[in-house]
Amino acid sequence: MAKNPTDIDVLNQVTQTLIDSHKGYEMAYQMIEDHEDLRTILAERSAERLALVARFQKAVVERGGEPETNGTPLGVMHRGVVKVSRLFQSNLYAALTAIDDGEIYLMDEVEDRLKLTTLSPETRHLLNIALDSAIDGDAFAGATAHAA
């Protein structure tokens, strides 16, 4: 397959945000100690997000690029803010709110990338998978946070 820098750039940008999201689910899992059923769901979501990272990284390699392996500085900052917010609200609510915020950020990022007209159908397909995952994660976090 020919190298398409636009596809590679977009895939790598979203990969970084997916890595941040995976780390966010891991952090939420660690924050919530007394809700085993919720911890199980968070662990599953973390694993699903990591699998999506691997798909994006593989697509970058297939296009002749070097895949991203780290998240973004914004993701690091976001996780730091979550740690501080735990001082003012329950760990459960802080964790779910952080996941919800992260999923909204991922949705916005993917939707912006889907507006590009130069992307290959394969890249669009992967972006739509990421968008569906973010929409599902947002619905989960929002509903669970409101019930908490």
C-alpha positions in Angstrom: 0.0 0.0 0.0 1.4 3.4 -0.9 2.4 5.8 1.9 -0.3 8.4 2.6 1.1 11.0 5.0 -2.4 12.4 5.7 -3.7 9.0 6.8 -0.6 8.3 8.8 -0.7 11.7 10.6 -4.4 11.3 11.4 -4.1 7.7 12.6 -1.2 8.7 14.8 -3.0 11.7 16.3 -6.0 9.6 17.2 -3.7 6.8 18.5 -2.3 9.2 21.0 -5.7 10.1 22.3 -6.7 6.4 22.4 -3.6 5.8 24.5 -4.7 8.6 26.8 -8.2 7.0 27.0 -6.7 3.6 27.8 -4.7 5.1 30.6 -7.8 7.0 31.8 -9.7 3.7 32.1 -6.7 2.2 34.0 -6.7 5.1 36.4 -10.4 4.9 37.0 -10.0 1.2 37.7 -7.4 2.0 40.3 -9.5 4.8 41.9 -12.6 2.7 42.4 -11.8 0.1 45.0 -15.2 -0.9 46.5 -17.2 -1.5 43.3 -16.0 -4.8 41.9 -18.6 -5.0 39.2 -17.7 -1.6 38.0 -14.0 -2.4 38.2 -14.6 -5.4 35.9 -16.3 -3.2 33.3 -13.5 -0.6 33.5 -10.9 -3.3 33.0 -12.8 -4.6 30.0 -13.1 -1.1 28.5 -9.4 -0.5 29.1 -8.6 -3.8 27.3 -10.9 -2.9 24.4 -9.3 0.6 24.1 -5.8 -1.0 24.1 -6.9 -3.4 21.3 -8.1 -0.4 19.3 -4.7 1.3 19.9 -3.1 -1.8 18.4 -5.4 -1.7 15.3 -4.5 2.0 14.7 -0.8 1.3 15.2 -1.0 -1.6 12.8 -2.7 0.6 10.2 0.1 3.1 10.5 2.8 0.4 9.9 0.8 -0.9 6.9 0.9 2.5 5.4 4.7 2.8 5.9 4.7 5.0 9.0 6.0 4.8 12.5 3.2 4.3 15.0 2.8 6.5 18.1 3.4 4.7 21.3 2.7 7.5 23.8 -0.3 9.6 24.8 -0.5 13.4 24.7 0.7 16.0 27.1 -2.9 17.1 27.5 -3.8 13.5 28.6 -1.1 13.6 31.3 -2.4 17.0 32.5 -6.0 15.7 32.5 -5.1 12.7 34.6 -3.3 15.1 37.0 -6.5 17.2 37.3 -8.4 14.1 38.1 -6.1 13.3 40.9 -6.6 16.8 42.4 -10.4 16.6 41.9 -10.5 13.5 44.1 -9.8 15.8 47.0 -13.2 17.5 46.4 -15.4 14.7 45.3 -15.8 10.9 45.6 -13.3 8.7 43.7 -16.2 7.1 41.9 -17.7 10.3 40.7 -14.3 11.8 39.8 -13.3 8.7 37.9 -16.5 8.5 35.9 -16.5 12.3 35.2 -12.9 12.0 33.9 -13.9 9.1 31.6 -16.9 11.1 30.3 -14.7 14.1 29.6 -12.1 12.0 27.9 -14.7 10.3 25.7 -16.2 13.6 24.6 -12.7 14.8 23.7 -12.1 11.7 21.7 -15.4 12.0 19.9 -14.7 15.7 19.0 -11.2 14.8 17.8 -12.4 11.9 15.6 -15.3 13.9 14.2 -12.8 16.7 13.3 -10.6 14.2 11.5 -13.5 12.7 9.6 -14.1 16.1 8.0 -10.9 15.7 6.0 -11.6 14.8 2.4 -8.3 13.2 1.7 -8.6 10.1 4.0 -8.7 6.6 2.6 -11.8 4.5 3.1 -9.8 2.2 5.4 -8.8 5.1 7.7 -12.3 6.4 7.7 -13.5 3.0 8.8 -11.0 2.9 11.7 -12.0 6.4 12.7 -15.7 5.4 12.7 -14.8 2.4 15.0 -13.1 4.8 17.4 -16.0 7.2 17.2 -18.5 4.4 18.0 -16.3 3.3 20.9 -16.1 6.8 22.3 -19.9 7.3 22.0 -20.5 4.0 23.8 -17.9 5.0 26.5 -19.5 8.4 26.9 -23.0 6.9 27.4 -21.6 4.4 29.9 -19.7 7.0 32.0 -22.5 9.5 31.9 -25.2 7.1 32.9 -23.0 5.5 35.6 -21.9 8.9 37.0 -25.5 10.1 37.2 -26.5 6.9 39.1 -23.6 7.1 41.5 
